[in-house]
Amino acid sequence: QVQLAESGGGLVQAGGSLRLSCAASGSIFIITVMEWYRQAPGKQRELVASITTGGSARLADSVRGRFTISRDNANNTIYLQMNSLQPEDTGVYYCNVPGPFGGSWGRGIQVTVSS
């Protein structure tokens, strides 16, 4: 099993920045890909970004050019640097390791962007 712990959320003004962290523990040897999802109120959960152990990154169209995903393999941690935040970026952000039974999910962390 993999356990995930998110940190770094909060409330910022439009145009501001936040950096989210997700630290993995447990059976970390099985991890090859880690992901960030988000869910806004009344919306479906969407994939925001993913990164492989080798550092190959993918970003959703809605955040490309504003967000950056990175990985620190030595500490089994991924980061989501969020710049130029907009109110539509508001939601609960979740870290995930794909795998059996729907993967391993963090508890989620709130990001709120005020206008």
C-alpha positions as CSV (number, residue, x, y, z in Angstrom):
1,Q,0.0,0.0,0.0
2,V,1.0,3.6,-0.7
3,Q,0.1,6.4,1.6
4,L,-0.1,10.0,0.3
5,A,0.0,13.3,2.2
6,E,-0.8,16.6,0.5
7,S,0.3,20.0,1.8
8,G,0.6,23.6,0.7
9,G,-3.0,24.6,-0.1
10,G,-4.7,27.7,1.1
11,L,-6.4,30.9,-0.1
12,V,-4.8,33.3,-2.5
13,Q,-5.8,36.3,-4.6
14,A,-6.2,36.0,-8.3
15,G,-2.9,36.2,-10.0
16,G,-1.1,34.7,-7.0
17,S,0.8,31.4,-6.6
18,L,0.8,28.3,-4.5
19,R,2.9,25.2,-4.4
20,L,1.4,21.9,-3.5
21,S,3.4,18.9,-2.2
22,C,2.5,15.2,-2.1
23,A,4.7,12.9,-0.1
24,A,4.4,9.2,-0.6
25,S,5.2,6.5,2.0
26,G,4.6,2.8,2.4
27,S,5.2,0.6,-0.6
28,I,6.9,3.3,-2.6
29,F,8.9,0.9,-4.7
30,I,5.8,0.2,-6.8
31,I,5.4,3.8,-7.9
32,T,6.1,4.7,-11.5
33,V,3.5,7.5,-12.1
34,M,2.0,10.1,-9.7
35,E,-0.9,12.4,-10.5
36,W,-2.7,15.5,-9.4
37,Y,-6.5,15.7,-9.7
38,R,-8.9,18.5,-8.7
39,Q,-12.6,18.8,-8.1
40,A,-14.4,22.1,-8.1
41,P,-17.9,22.4,-6.4
42,G,-20.5,20.9,-8.6
43,K,-18.0,19.6,-11.1
44,Q,-16.4,16.2,-12.0
45,R,-13.0,15.4,-10.8
46,E,-10.4,16.1,-13.5
47,L,-6.8,15.1,-14.0
48,V,-4.6,18.2,-13.8
49,A,-1.1,16.8,-14.2
50,S,1.0,13.6,-14.1
51,I,4.6,12.8,-13.9
52,T,6.7,9.6,-14.2
53,T,9.7,8.5,-12.1
54,G,11.8,9.6,-15.1
55,G,10.3,13.1,-15.0
56,S,8.0,12.9,-18.1
57,A,5.2,15.4,-17.4
58,R,1.7,15.9,-18.8
59,L,-0.6,18.9,-18.1
60,A,-4.2,19.5,-18.7
61,D,-5.1,22.1,-21.3
62,S,-6.7,24.3,-18.7
63,V,-3.5,24.7,-16.7
64,R,-0.8,24.4,-19.3
65,G,1.5,27.4,-19.3
66,R,0.5,28.3,-15.7
67,F,1.2,25.1,-13.7
68,T,4.3,23.0,-13.4
69,I,4.6,19.4,-12.0
70,S,7.9,18.1,-10.7
71,R,9.3,15.2,-8.8
72,D,11.9,14.6,-6.1
73,N,12.5,10.9,-6.3
74,A,14.9,10.9,-3.4
75,N,12.1,12.0,-1.1
76,N,9.3,10.3,-3.0
77,T,7.5,13.6,-3.3
78,I,5.9,15.5,-6.2
79,Y,5.1,19.2,-6.4
80,L,2.5,21.2,-8.3
81,Q,3.7,24.8,-8.8
82,M,0.6,26.9,-9.5
83,N,1.1,30.4,-10.9
84,S,-1.3,33.0,-12.3
85,L,-4.1,31.4,-10.3
86,Q,-7.7,32.2,-11.3
87,P,-10.9,31.7,-9.4
88,E,-11.8,28.8,-11.7
89,D,-8.8,27.0,-10.2
90,T,-10.6,26.8,-6.9
91,G,-11.3,23.3,-5.7
92,V,-10.0,20.3,-3.7
93,Y,-6.7,19.0,-5.1
94,Y,-5.9,15.3,-4.7
95,C,-2.7,13.4,-5.2
96,N,-3.0,9.9,-6.7
97,V,-0.8,6.9,-7.5
98,P,-2.5,4.8,-10.2
99,G,-3.0,1.1,-9.2
100,P,-5.4,-1.7,-8.3
101,F,-8.7,-0.9,-6.8
102,G,-8.7,2.7,-8.1
103,G,-5.2,3.6,-7.0
104,S,-4.0,5.2,-3.8
105,W,-5.4,8.7,-3.0
106,G,-4.5,11.4,-0.6
107,R,-7.2,13.1,1.5
108,G,-7.3,16.2,-0.6
109,I,-6.3,19.8,0.1
110,Q,-8.3,22.9,-0.5
111,V,-7.2,25.6,-2.9
112,T,-9.3,28.8,-3.0
113,V,-8.6,31.7,-5.3
114,S,-10.4,34.9,-4.6
115,S,-11.2,37.6,-7.3
